[in-house]
């Protein structure tokens, strides 16, 4: 993708596929730390210690999925942690 964009190809002209596992890179919206190889729906941020809900929103600019505070409404009340990104 990077090489194609350097040659001024339009994103509609590029065919890309994901390879490997579905593990995600998660960007914490609170402290901007990126966690690598996340396989669960909830992850603890190594930067700020917040429990993050891994969203399906992907940022091409950051090359990561967004992680938002999982217990924002009721502190300490977390949904079940499940391994979903195998």
ABEGO torsion letter per residue (X at the ends): XAAAAAAGBBAAABBBBBBEBABBBBBBAAAGBBBBGBABABBBBAAAGBBBBBBABBBAAAGBBBBBBAAAABBGBBBBBBBABX
